Amino acid sequence: MTVAEVTEDLGDDLLPAMIWLTCGVVAIAGAGNTDWLEQFNLDVSRQAVSQPLLEHVDRTEFLGG
């Protein structure tokens, strides 16, 4: 299923669904700590936009390290 299909299927319920999905990720991957999401805050200043997105993510979190 594509994002466009999900958007079409959920309509006005898309935003609440995304919030619930985010809550689930925080509960599981972040052990319930909302500060865990801070690692994904991107600096969207003019300088940072040219840097690859993955430079902002701590990949060791996903590699079990």
N, C-alpha and C positions, 0 to 999 in steps of 0.2 A: 504494500500500500504506500502510495506517495504522500508527501506533505500536502499537496494540492487536494488529493482525495480525502485525507483526514480533515482538512479545513472545510471542504464541502460537506462532508458527512456530519461533522460536529457543529458547524455554524457558530451560533452564539455561545455554545458550550466549549469552544476550543480553549479559551483562556482559563476557565476553571479546570479543565482537564490538564492543561500544561502545569498549572499550579499544583495539582494533586500529584502529577508525575514528579515534579521537583521535590515535593515533600517526601515522596517515596525514596528518591535517590538520596536525599539528606538522611533519612531514617536508616537506610541500609549502608550506603557507602560512607556517609559522614558520621555514622554512629550517633545520629540524633543531634549533632552539633552543627548549628547553622553557620558558625564561623568557617566550617569546612568549605563553604561556597566561595569564600573570599579568594581562594587560589584561582578562581575563574574570572575575577574582576579584571577586565582589560583596560589598560591605559589607552584611551582613544584620542590622545593628543596627536597632533600632526606628525610628530616624530615617530610615535609607536605604530601608526597605521601601516607603515611600510615594512615592519618586522613581521616575520611569519607568526601566525597565530599560535602554533605549538610552543614557541619560545616562552609564552606566558603561562604554560601549564606545567605543573610538576609531574612529569611522566613517571617518576619512581613510584608515585602513589598507585598507578595502574599496573605497574610491573611487579608489584609485591615487594618492593625494596625500600 
